[in-house]
Amino acid sequence: MNARMRFVAGRSSGFTVLETVIALTILTLILANVHMLSNSGADIARSGALRSSLENELEMTLDRITFALMAAEDAEIEGPVPAPMPSTFVRFASVLGRDAAGNVLMSPTEEISWALHAADEPAPGTAGRDPRKQALYQRITREGGRVAWTEDADAAAEESRRITWSNAVPLAYMGEVQGNATDDNGNDLLDESGLAFARDGGQIQVFLTVERLDERGTPTPVQRSLRIAPRN
């Protein structure tokens, strides 16, 4: 009786080494899973925030292009031609009104274009970050460029105002492979850049891709195409 009581008392005084190891293993697995879920949730949140930012940039840029071309005189538009050959620019002029003699007053010739980044321009959003991300940015974006609006395309470069509407436009429209003379993404255009224009009857087609790197250095693109009817 005394021996049995001593055994029970000794058994209830603590855990065995095996039990301790099993408990620590289970605790470690639980903590690891919690850590993985936490990181996964943070990655999803960052990815969602980046995509939302890209969508906003894409929509704002397309809105600016739309407002400009809706005010343009169709007869004054240069650049876009019917598919399959895309244009990287569109030039246009708008009616400003009439003078005292009734003559039509036209705006200077404006231009919206896909323009290369300058070779010495710092990669936006990657300053002070991993050099590998800088190199990847150079490959996917510096080989691409930006959407630029020029107020007077006929004036000397130093005399005309030029504004960048988006600085994250890649070399090729999403799904397109440059240089193979093939319609890779099924939009009837060949080798179109990240910003491309085409003429379809009385409408101008606009194709735009915006692309930036996520936290892991993975390219994240968004794209959209639309049709704009200028003034007749």
N, C-alpha and C positions, 0 to 999 in steps of 0.2 A: 504493500500500500504506500509506504513511504517512498519506495523507489519509483513507483508510477507517478506520484505527486511531484517528485523531484524532476522526472523526465518532462512532464507537462509544463512545470514552471520554467525549466531551462529552455524548452521549445518556444515558449511564449515571450521570452525575453528579447528577441530580435529576429532579423531575417538571416537566412543562409546566404553564402556568397553567390550561389546560383540564382536565388531569387532577386538579389540586388542587381546582378548583371542583367537579368531579364527585364527588370523594371527600368533600368537605365537605358536599355536598348529601345524599349517601347517609347520612353520619353523622348529619346533622340529622334526616333522616326516621326513622332508627333510634331516636334519642334521643326524638323526639316520640312515636313509638309506645310506647316503654317508659314514658314519662310518662303517656300516656293509659291504658295498661293498669294502671299503678300507681294512678291516680286512680279508675279503674273498679272495681278490686279493693277499694279503701278505701271507696267508696260502697256497694258490695254488702255489705261487712262491717258498715258502720254501719246500713244498712237492715235487715240480718238481726238485728242487736242490738236495734234499735228494735222490730221486729216481735215478737221474743222477749219483750221487756219488756212490750209491750202484751198479748201472749197470757197472760203471767203475771198481769198486773193483771186481765184479764178473768176468768180462771179463779178467782182468789182472791175476786173480788167475787161471782161466781156461787156459789162454795162457801158463802160467808157467807149469801147469800140462801136457798140450799137448806137449810142447817142450821136457819135460823130458821123457815122455812115448814114443814119436816118436823115440827117440834115444835108447830106451831100447831094449835089445835082448828078443824076445818073450819067448824063452826057459828059461830065467832067471827071469821071472815075477812070483811072489808069491802073494797070497791074494785073488784076485777076482775069483769067481766061477760062473757058470751059474745061472741065475735066477731060483727060487725066492729068494735065500738067498744072501743078500748084504754083502760086506766087507767094513770095515771102514778104510782099509789101502791097499796100494799096495807097494810091495818091488821089486826092479829091479836092474839090472846092465847093463852097456853099454860097447860096444867095444871101447877102446881108440886107438887101432892100433896094431902094431906088433913090437916085439923087433928085435934085430939084427939076431936072430936065426929063425925068422919067427913065433914065438909063439904069439898067440893072447893075448893082454893085456886088462884086464877087469877093469872097475872102481870098487871102493868099492860098497857094496850093499846099495843103497839109499832107502829111504822110504818116501812116501807121506801119511799122515794119518790125521784122525780126532782126535784131542787131547782135553781132558777136560781142562778148565781153572783151574788154581790153586785156592784153596779155599780162599786164602788171597789176591788174585789179585784184584786191583781196577777195577771197571767197566769202560771200555773205553768210553770216551765222556760224562760221567755223574758226574764227580768230582765236588763237590760243588753245585750240583743241587738238586731238590726236592727229599727228602728221598723216596717218593712214587715211583718215577721213578727209584731210585736205587733198590728198592725191586722188581719192575716189571722187570728190567733188569736181576736181579738175577734169576727170575723165567724162563724167556724165553731164556737167553743167557748163564748165568753161568752154568746152567744145560746143556748147550750145550758146545761149545768150539771153536776150531780154525782149520785152515788148516796149518799143519806143515810139512816142508821138512827137513829130516835128511840126512846129507851127508854120514855118515857111520853107518848104523843101527846095524852092528855087534860089533861096538866098545862100550866101557863103555860110559854112558851118559855124563860124564864130559869130555870125550876125543873126542866127536863127535860134529860137528857144527850143530846147529838146528836153522832154520829160520821160522818165522811165515809169511805165505802168506796172510792170512785173519784172523782177530780175532773176527769175528761176524757171526759164523756159528752155527745155533741153534741145539737143540737136535734132531729134526726130519726134514726130507726133507719136503718142502712145501706141505701141504695137507695130510701128513701122521700122523697117530696116533700111538705113540709108545706103544708096549706091547700087542697089540691085535691080532698079527699074521695074519693080514689081509692086502691085497693090497688096501689101502684106496684111492690112487690117480691114480690108473690105469696104473702104469708103470711096472707091473709084479714083483715088489719087495715087500718084507714083512718087515715092521718096519725099513726102512732104515733111517740112521741118516742124518744130514744136509750135510755131504759129504759121498758119497757111491760109491763103485765100483762094477762092475759085468763083467763077461766074456761072450762074445757072439761070439763063433768061434774064429777067429783070431783077434778080436777087443776087446778093453776094453771100457766098458761104464762108463761114469763119470756123477754123479748127484751132483749138488751143489746148496745150498740155502745160501744167505747172508741176514742177517736181523738186522736192527737197529731201535731205537725208533725215532719217529718224535717229534716235539716241544711239542705236547700234550701228549706224552708218549704212543702213539699208535704204536705197532709193524708194521714195514714196510718191508716185505720180497720181494726179487727178486730171481728167480731161472732159471736154465738152465741145460740141459743134452746134452752130445755129445758122439761121438764114436771116438776112437783113434786106429789107426793101428800101432803097434810097428814093429821093424825090425824083419824079418824072419831069 
